[in-house]
Amino acid sequence: MRYLCLVVLLLLMIAPIIASAQVSYEVEDESVVLEIEESGDVLLSYNLTIHVTSGTVARYVAIGMPNSRFDVMKALEMRDGETREVEYEKVIEESYYAVKMHPTTPINAGESRTYHLEVVLKDFIYEDSMNPGNVGLEFIPSWFDARVRSLRLWIILPPGVDNSNKVRNRPDYDNLILLEDGRLALYWERHDLPPSYKFDVGVSFPKEYVRSYVKGSESEGLLPAVIGLIFLGAVVFSIFFIASTVKSLIEKSVYKPPEVSVESLGVNKNLRPPEVAYLKKLEGREISYGRILATIALELSNKGLIRVKSVEPLDIEKLNNSPSQLRAYEKIFLDCLDGGTPSEDCLVNVIKSLHRRVNREIAGYSRLGTIAHYEKLVNSIWREISRAPMDKRLEILRENLPWLLTDENFERNLKRYLKEGLSPDQISRPLGGTWTLEDTWIWIPRGGTIYIPHPREPIGPKDIGGRPEARSGVEAPVVSIERAADSIARSIEGFSSSIVRNMEDFSNKIARTITPERPRGSSRRHVLSCVCVSCACACACVSCACACAGGGVG
């Protein structure tokens, strides 16, 4: 009987582990923003997208908190294109702090779900003993016992902090962003992180920019308590290690490739081709500034506002048509043509305006999800071209050329899909006829403009203000599918090269204009050793037994 009781007790102890072993998941996207206010409070927000690979998440999705002094402002769930408030509970258990959000419906295997959490952190800014006159914080985004496909972190400094040598950070940031309100944001991103990976970041800045922070003397008296927490943490770690060992014997985790993540408002479906091209460049795609400017030019040409008369040398004619519903970057591009050939300095302002618009339009939306949406759109256009009759392919290309220019592999796919499914005879067969002069153009190498053939009904008079105006017909250039594909590909590249002659210099000008240039010199100038006096600062010191907590599901 005694042995039977022991067996039952053992089964009860490992039952939760067995249950958790039945659920495996991955974090598709973890986007974290820390915004430091003048008051000394820190606004912390998470956009977390999880994908369940096996089992069901029915009870909670937990996000770890860096200290116990936090208030939950908002907890939302995004599902099926709708945003819902969810029930949540604050977890404060000795050295473990978290927010557990309860799914409105179970998340089954193969499904993804996004959660948005906003909290206010108190007592999270500490005096920096290593950099006199500075205060700062150390932060570890919530980690999970699952692979994290994409981790992105922004730390927004208080108003007034500039990019001086008094700002310290660790590790070196991936980007330094100047926000529209003039505040600086440090940005990091990491990809394909293993389970339980902890990404430790520290930032220090002059203390006069916050009204309240934890001084060294306020934390020294807590040292014995923290030592006790360290001992308790060791015990908890031992239990966790044993549990993890048992779990590894029970399950073999299987991870699936990430699907499109949806954060906050989901996918932005209202972008124009230049904005999509620039967003892709911001996300590290290989799209040149010349290509982006070419896409803007094509959009303006479609609106009847410009005409490219020559590519080499570049000659763009500004037409005297009344512009309507122009975006700011399009207006600046038109202004650049007032003096003839646009200058690089003026084109830098075009990109700067485009940058502001894209950042404003994409705020709150999933960048990766939005890019995936437009890539799906472009792929559907390529497929439509490849399946269309030969005499319709150039027409479809004409109508969708701005979108196709957002494809990093435009030249390769242009030649592939225009020719796909055609016989050698069809590919080389000339296409001719009489067409109306179209505002949409295809550039050809070494000067000149050719218009995409667009079949019309026989040309007749057009009534304007009660007076008929004869529409002149033109003899379309006699070109084949093969010649068109080659010419368009070389001409887009020629225009891109002509409008931006020195790409390196142009890129440097944009970097200095859009984001403050990083101080030159050794990266040691930006290393934050420790931003507090003692280990009683929870997560604000490298040497502490950090109380930052991990998240999970159940």
C-alpha positions in Angstrom: 0.0 0.0 0.0 2.9 2.3 0.9 4.4 1.8 -2.6 1.1 2.4 -4.3 0.7 5.8 -2.5 4.2 6.8 -3.6 3.4 5.9 -7.2 0.2 8.0 -7.0 2.1 10.9 -5.5 4.8 10.7 -8.1 2.1 10.7 -10.9 0.5 13.7 -9.3 3.8 15.6 -9.3 4.7 14.9 -12.9 1.1 15.3 -14.3 1.5 19.1 -14.9 4.8 18.4 -16.7 3.2 15.7 -18.9 0.3 18.1 -19.7 2.7 20.9 -20.7 4.6 18.5 -22.8 1.6 18.0 -25.0 1.8 21.7 -26.1 4.5 23.0 -28.3 4.6 26.5 -29.8 6.9 29.1 -31.2 7.0 32.9 -31.0 6.6 34.3 -34.5 7.1 37.9 -33.5 7.9 39.7 -30.3 7.9 43.4 -30.7 8.7 45.4 -27.5 8.7 49.2 -26.9 10.1 50.9 -23.8 9.2 54.6 -23.7 10.9 56.6 -20.9 8.8 59.5 -19.7 10.0 62.7 -18.2 8.3 61.7 -14.9 10.6 58.7 -14.7 7.9 56.2 -15.4 8.4 53.7 -18.2 5.7 52.7 -20.6 6.2 49.1 -21.7 4.3 47.6 -24.6 4.4 44.1 -26.2 3.0 42.8 -29.5 3.4 39.0 -29.2 2.4 36.5 -31.9 2.5 32.8 -31.0 2.0 29.9 -33.3 0.9 26.5 -31.8 2.5 23.6 -33.4 1.0 20.8 -31.3 -1.6 20.6 -28.6 -3.9 23.4 -27.5 -3.2 26.7 -25.5 -6.5 27.2 -23.6 -5.6 28.8 -20.2 -3.2 31.6 -20.6 -0.4 33.4 -22.5 2.0 34.9 -20.1 4.5 37.8 -20.6 7.2 38.3 -17.9 7.6 41.6 -16.2 10.9 43.2 -15.2 9.8 44.2 -11.6 6.8 44.0 -9.3 6.0 47.7 -9.6 3.8 47.7 -12.7 0.2 48.5 -13.6 -1.6 47.0 -16.6 -3.1 49.6 -18.9 -4.3 47.5 -21.8 -4.6 43.8 -22.7 -5.9 42.9 -26.1 -6.2 39.9 -28.3 -6.2 40.1 -32.2 -8.1 37.2 -33.8 -9.8 37.0 -37.2 -9.1 40.6 -38.0 -10.8 41.8 -34.8 -9.4 43.2 -31.6 -10.9 42.2 -28.3 -10.1 43.0 -24.7 -9.1 39.9 -22.7 -9.2 39.0 -19.1 -5.8 39.0 -17.4 -4.2 38.5 -14.0 -1.1 40.1 -12.4 1.3 37.5 -11.1 3.6 38.6 -8.3 5.1 35.6 -6.6 8.3 36.4 -4.7 10.8 37.0 -7.6 8.5 36.1 -10.4 6.4 38.8 -12.0 4.2 38.4 -15.1 0.8 39.2 -16.8 -1.3 36.2 -17.8 -3.8 36.9 -20.5 -6.6 34.4 -21.0 -7.4 33.5 -24.6 -11.0 34.2 -25.6 -11.0 30.8 -27.4 -8.5 27.9 -27.3 -5.5 28.2 -29.7 -5.3 24.9 -31.5 -2.4 23.3 -33.4 -1.7 25.2 -36.6 -3.2 28.4 -35.4 -1.6 31.8 -34.6 -2.8 34.4 -32.2 -1.5 37.9 -31.4 -1.6 39.7 -28.0 -1.0 43.4 -27.2 -0.1 44.4 -23.7 0.6 47.8 -22.3 1.9 48.4 -18.7 3.4 51.3 -16.8 6.6 50.5 -14.8 7.5 52.3 -11.7 11.0 52.5 -10.1 12.7 51.2 -13.2 15.2 54.1 -13.8 18.3 53.9 -11.6 21.3 56.0 -10.9 24.3 55.1 -13.0 27.4 54.8 -10.7 29.7 54.0 -13.7 28.8 57.2 -15.6 28.4 60.1 -13.1 25.5 62.3 -13.9 23.6 59.6 -15.8 20.7 57.4 -15.0 19.5 54.3 -16.9 18.0 50.9 -17.0 18.8 47.4 -18.0 16.1 45.4 -19.7 15.6 41.8 -20.8 12.5 41.2 -23.0 10.3 38.4 -21.8 11.8 35.1 -22.9 10.0 31.9 -23.6 10.6 28.1 -23.6 10.1 28.2 -27.3 12.0 29.4 -30.4 11.6 33.2 -31.1 11.5 33.8 -34.8 11.7 37.6 -34.6 12.5 39.9 -31.7 12.5 43.6 -32.1 13.1 46.2 -29.4 12.8 49.9 -29.3 13.9 52.0 -26.3 12.6 55.6 -26.7 14.6 58.1 -24.7 13.0 61.0 -22.8 12.3 64.3 -24.6 15.3 66.4 -25.0 18.0 63.7 -25.0 20.2 64.1 -28.1 22.7 61.8 -29.7 25.6 63.0 -27.6 28.5 61.1 -26.2 26.7 61.1 -22.8 24.3 58.5 -24.0 25.6 54.9 -23.4 24.1 51.7 -24.5 24.9 48.0 -24.6 25.0 46.2 -27.0 25.5 48.5 -30.0 22.1 49.4 -31.5 21.1 48.2 -35.0 19.5 51.6 -35.8 19.1 55.0 -34.2 15.7 56.5 -35.1 14.7 60.2 -34.9 10.9 60.2 -34.2 8.5 62.8 -35.5 8.3 64.4 -32.1 12.1 64.8 -32.0 12.8 62.0 -29.6 15.5 59.4 -30.1 14.7 55.7 -30.2 17.4 53.0 -30.1 16.5 49.9 -32.0 17.7 46.3 -31.9 16.5 43.2 -33.7 17.3 39.5 -33.5 16.1 36.5 -35.4 15.7 32.7 -34.8 16.5 32.8 -31.1 16.7 29.4 -29.2 14.3 28.7 -26.4 14.9 30.6 -23.1 17.4 33.0 -24.8 17.8 36.2 -22.8 18.6 39.4 -24.8 20.1 41.8 -22.3 20.1 45.5 -23.2 21.3 48.5 -21.2 20.8 52.3 -21.8 22.2 55.2 -19.8 21.5 59.0 -20.3 21.9 62.3 -18.4 19.7 62.4 -15.3 18.3 65.9 -15.9 15.9 64.6 -18.4 13.8 62.7 -15.8 12.3 64.0 -12.7 12.3 60.8 -10.6 14.7 57.9 -10.4 16.0 55.4 -7.8 19.1 56.7 -6.1 21.9 54.4 -5.0 21.3 54.9 -1.3 17.7 53.8 -1.7 18.7 50.4 -3.0 21.7 49.5 -0.9 19.6 48.5 2.1 17.9 45.8 0.0 21.1 43.9 -0.7 20.4 41.1 1.9 17.0 40.6 0.5 18.4 40.2 -3.0 21.0 37.7 -1.7 18.1 35.7 -0.3 16.4 35.9 -3.7 19.5 34.6 -5.3 19.5 31.6 -3.0 15.8 31.0 -3.7 16.4 31.4 -7.4 19.0 28.6 -7.2 16.5 26.3 -5.6 13.9 27.2 -8.2 16.4 26.7 -11.0 17.2 23.2 -9.7 13.5 22.3 -9.7 13.1 23.7 -13.2 16.1 21.8 -14.4 14.7 18.5 -13.1 11.3 19.3 -14.6 12.9 20.2 -18.0 14.8 16.9 -18.0 11.6 14.9 -17.4 9.9 17.0 -20.1 12.6 16.3 -22.6 12.1 12.6 -22.1 8.4 12.9 -22.7 8.3 15.1 -25.8 10.3 16.0 -28.8 9.5 19.5 -29.9 8.6 20.0 -33.6 8.8 23.5 -35.0 7.0 24.7 -38.1 8.2 27.5 -40.4 6.6 30.9 -39.3 3.4 32.0 -40.9 2.5 35.7 -41.5 2.4 37.3 -38.1 -0.3 39.8 -37.2 0.5 42.5 -34.7 -1.8 45.1 -33.3 -3.9 46.4 -36.3 -2.8 43.5 -38.6 -1.8 44.2 -42.2 -1.9 47.6 -43.8 -3.5 47.3 -47.2 -3.5 51.0 -48.1 0.1 51.5 -49.2 1.1 52.6 -52.6 4.0 51.0 -54.6 6.7 53.5 -53.6 5.8 53.1 -49.9 5.9 49.3 -50.2 9.3 49.5 -51.9 10.7 51.7 -49.2 9.2 49.6 -46.4 11.0 46.6 -47.9 14.2 48.6 -47.9 13.7 49.5 -44.3 13.4 45.8 -43.6 16.7 45.0 -45.2 15.5 44.0 -48.7 17.8 44.8 -51.7 15.9 47.6 -53.4 17.9 50.7 -54.4 16.9 54.3 -53.8 17.1 54.6 -57.6 14.4 52.0 -58.0 12.2 53.7 -55.4 12.5 57.0 -57.2 11.7 55.3 -60.5 8.5 53.9 -58.9 7.6 57.4 -57.8 8.2 58.7 -61.3 6.1 56.0 -62.8 3.2 56.8 -60.4 3.4 60.5 -61.4 3.5 59.6 -65.1 0.4 57.5 -64.7 -1.3 60.6 -63.2 -0.3 62.6 -66.3 2.1 64.9 -64.4 5.4 64.0 -65.9 6.9 62.4 -69.0 10.3 60.8 -69.3 11.8 62.1 -72.6 15.2 60.5 -72.2 16.9 58.1 -69.9 20.6 58.7 -70.8 21.0 61.6 -70.2 18.0 61.9 -67.9 15.4 64.3 -69.2 12.0 64.5 -67.4 9.3 66.8 -68.6 6.9 68.3 -66.1 3.5 68.5 -67.7 1.0 71.3 -67.0 -1.8 69.2 -65.7 -3.5 70.0 -62.4 -2.3 67.6 -59.7 -4.9 66.1 -57.4 -4.6 64.0 -54.2 -0.8 64.0 -54.3 1.2 62.6 -51.4 3.8 64.9 -49.8 6.8 63.0 -51.3 5.2 63.3 -54.8 4.8 67.0 -54.5 8.4 67.4 -53.5 9.5 65.2 -56.5 7.6 67.5 -58.8 9.2 70.6 -57.2 12.6 68.9 -57.9 11.8 69.2 -61.6 11.4 73.0 -61.6 15.1 73.4 -62.3 15.3 70.7 -64.9 17.3 67.7 -63.9 16.5 67.0 -60.2 19.4 67.5 -57.8 20.5 64.8 -55.3 19.9 67.1 -52.4 16.3 67.6 -53.5 15.8 63.9 -54.0 17.1 63.3 -50.5 14.1 65.4 -49.3 11.8 63.2 -51.4 13.1 60.1 -49.5 12.9 61.9 -46.2 9.2 62.7 -46.8 8.6 59.1 -48.0 10.3 57.9 -44.8 8.0 59.9 -42.6 4.9 58.7 -44.4 5.8 55.0 -44.3 6.7 55.2 -40.6 3.4 56.9 -39.9 1.3 54.5 -42.1 2.9 51.4 -40.7 2.7 52.3 -37.0 0.8 49.7 -35.2 0.7 47.3 -38.1 2.8 44.2 -38.8 5.7 45.2 -41.1 6.5 41.6 -42.0 2.8 40.8 -42.4 2.3 43.8 -44.6 5.3 43.0 -46.8 4.0 39.4 -47.2 0.6 40.7 -48.2 2.1 42.8 -51.0 4.5 40.1 -52.1 1.4 37.9 -52.5 -0.2 40.6 -54.6 2.8 40.9 -56.9 3.1 37.2 -57.3 -0.5 37.0 -58.4 0.2 39.7 -61.0 3.2 37.7 -62.3 1.0 34.6 -62.6 -1.7 36.6 -64.4 0.8 37.7 -66.9 2.1 34.2 -67.5 -1.4 32.8 -68.0 -2.7 35.6 -70.3 -2.8 35.4 -74.1 0.3 36.8 -75.8 -1.4 40.0 -77.0 -2.7 40.8 -73.5 0.5 40.4 -71.5 2.0 43.8 -72.2 -1.4 45.4 -71.3 -1.4 43.7 -67.9 2.2 44.7 -67.4 1.3 48.4 -68.2 -1.5 48.4 -65.7 0.6 46.9 -62.9 4.1 48.1 -63.5 4.4 50.2 -60.4 3.6 47.2 -58.2 5.9 44.9 -60.1 8.8 47.4 -59.5 8.5 46.6 -55.7 9.8 43.1 -56.5 13.5 42.7 -55.7 13.7 40.2 -58.5 11.9 42.4 -61.0 14.3 42.0 -64.0 14.5 38.2 -63.6 10.8 37.7 -63.1 9.9 40.1 -66.0 11.8 38.0 -68.5 10.5 34.8 -67.0 6.8 35.5 -66.8 6.5 37.5 -70.0 7.8 34.5 -71.9 6.4 31.7 -69.8 4.2 29.3 -71.8 5.0 30.8 -75.2 6.7 29.0 -78.0 10.0 30.4 -79.5 8.0 31.7 -82.5 5.6 33.6 -80.3 8.4 35.1 -78.2 10.1 36.6 -81.2 6.9 37.5 -83.1 6.6 41.4 -83.6 3.5 43.1 -82.1 2.3 46.1 -83.9 -0.8 48.1 -84.7 -2.3 51.6 -84.2 -2.9 52.7 -80.7 -3.7 55.8 -78.7 -0.9 57.7 -77.0 -0.8 56.4 -73.4 0.4 58.3 -70.3 2.0 55.1 -69.0 5.4 54.5 -70.5 8.2 52.0 -70.7 11.7 53.3 -70.7 14.1 52.1 -73.3 17.9 52.3 -73.2 19.9 55.3 -74.4 17.1 57.8 -74.6 13.6 58.0 -76.0 10.3 56.9 -74.6 8.1 54.1 -75.9 4.5 53.6 -74.8 3.1 50.3 -73.9 0.7 49.1 -76.7 -2.8 49.2 -75.4 -5.5 48.2 -78.0 -8.5 50.5 -78.3 -11.6 50.7 -80.4 -11.2 52.8 -83.6 -10.2 56.3 -82.7 -13.0 58.8 -82.7 -13.5 62.4 -81.5 -13.5 63.1 -77.8 -16.0 65.7 -76.5 -14.5 68.3 -74.3 -16.7 71.2 -73.2 -19.1 70.6 -76.0 -16.3 70.7 -78.6 -15.0 67.5 -80.2 -11.3 67.1 -80.0 -9.6 64.7 -82.4 -7.5 62.1 -80.6 -4.4 61.4 -82.7 -3.4 57.8 -83.2 0.2 56.7 -83.3 1.8 53.7 -84.9 2.9 51.5 -82.0 6.6 50.4 -82.0 7.0 47.0 -83.5 8.5 45.0 -80.8 8.4 41.4 -79.7 7.8 40.0 -76.2 11.5 39.1 -76.1 12.5 42.6 -77.1 10.1 44.3 -74.7 11.3 42.2 -71.7 14.9 43.0 -72.4 14.3 46.7 -73.0 12.2 47.3 -70.0 14.6 45.5 -67.7 17.6 47.5 -69.0 15.7 50.8 -69.0 14.5 50.5 -65.4 18.1 49.9 -64.4 19.2 52.8 -66.6 16.7 55.2 -65.1 17.7 54.2 -61.5 21.3 54.7 -62.3 20.7 58.1 -64.0 18.6 59.6 -61.3 21.1 58.6 -58.6 24.6 58.8 -60.0 26.6 58.2 -56.8 24.6 55.7 -54.7 27.1 55.6 -51.8 27.1 59.4 -51.4 23.3 59.5 -51.8 22.8 56.9 -49.1 25.1 58.7 -46.7 23.1 61.9 -47.2 19.9 60.1 -46.5 21.4 58.5 -43.3 22.5 61.9 -42.0 19.1 63.4 -42.8 16.7 60.7 -41.6 18.6 59.3 -38.6 21.4 61.1 -36.7 24.7 59.8 -37.7 26.4 57.5 -35.1 29.4 58.9 -33.4 32.6 57.7 -34.9 35.1 55.7 -32.9 35.4 52.7 -30.8 32.2 50.9 -29.7 33.5 51.1 -26.1 32.2 54.6 -25.9 28.7 53.1 -26.0 29.2 50.3 -23.5 27.1 50.4 -20.3 28.8 48.5 -17.5 26.2 49.0 -14.8 23.6 51.6 -14.2 23.1 51.3 -10.4 25.0 51.2 -7.2 24.1 47.7 -6.0 22.3 44.6 -7.0 19.1 45.7 -5.3 18.0 47.3 -8.6 16.2 44.3 -10.0 16.9 44.4 -13.7 18.9 47.6 -13.8 22.3 46.1 -13.2 24.4 43.5 -15.0 25.7 41.9 -11.8 22.3 41.4 -10.2 20.3 38.2 -9.8 17.9 39.7 -12.3 14.3 39.5 -11.4 13.1 39.8 -15.0 10.8 37.0 -15.8 10.0 34.7 -18.7 6.7 34.1 -20.3 4.9 31.0 -21.5 1.6 29.4 -22.4 -0.8 27.0 -20.8 
